[in-house]
Amino acid sequence: MDNLLYFPNITVPKTDWIYKSLLYWDGVETITPESYLREPNLFEGRHMLDFLEAELVVPVMPMNYIYKFVH
């Protein structure tokens, strides 16, 4: 699956950019602290929760990749 990495913010803005990007990419990944996954209300805006629920935005936790690399 080909995803776009959105950086530097955790919350993807609700703009035309996101909708146009989803026409070309399977989804959008955003670097997300683990605490946001435990408390989704930390994300800014209801649209972000909708994107996550529809799996259009996928949270990526760098610790998962660091752990795999080290071990």
C-alpha positions in Angstrom: 0.0 0.0 0.0 1.4 3.4 -0.9 0.8 6.1 1.7 1.8 9.7 2.0 3.6 10.8 5.1 2.2 14.0 6.6 4.7 15.9 8.6 5.4 17.9 10.9 1.9 18.1 12.6 0.1 15.2 14.2 -3.4 16.3 13.0 -3.9 16.5 9.3 -5.6 19.8 8.3 -9.1 19.7 6.8 -8.3 21.3 3.5 -8.7 20.6 -0.2 -5.1 19.2 0.0 -6.1 16.1 2.0 -9.0 15.2 -0.3 -6.9 15.7 -3.5 -4.0 13.7 -2.0 -6.4 10.8 -1.3 -7.2 10.6 -5.0 -3.5 9.7 -5.6 -2.5 7.9 -2.5 -4.0 4.9 -0.6 -3.9 6.8 2.7 -2.0 9.4 4.7 0.3 8.5 7.6 1.1 10.8 10.4 3.7 10.5 13.1 1.8 10.0 16.3 2.8 9.7 20.0 1.4 6.6 21.7 -0.6 8.8 24.1 -2.8 10.0 21.1 -3.8 6.4 20.4 -4.8 5.9 24.0 -6.8 9.2 24.0 -8.0 10.0 20.5 -9.6 13.2 21.7 -6.1 14.7 21.8 -6.4 15.0 18.0 -7.5 18.4 16.9 -10.9 18.4 15.2 -13.6 15.9 14.7 -12.5 15.5 11.1 -9.3 13.8 12.3 -11.3 11.2 14.2 -13.4 10.6 11.1 -10.3 10.1 9.0 -8.9 7.7 11.5 -12.1 5.7 11.8 -12.3 5.4 8.0 -8.6 4.4 8.0 -7.8 7.2 5.6 -5.2 8.5 8.1 -2.9 5.9 9.7 -1.0 6.8 12.9 2.7 5.8 12.8 4.7 5.4 16.0 8.4 5.7 15.4 9.1 3.6 18.5 7.7 0.6 16.7 10.3 1.0 13.9 13.2 1.7 16.3 12.4 -1.4 18.3 12.4 -3.6 15.2 15.7 -2.1 14.1 17.4 -2.6 17.4 16.1 -6.1 18.0 
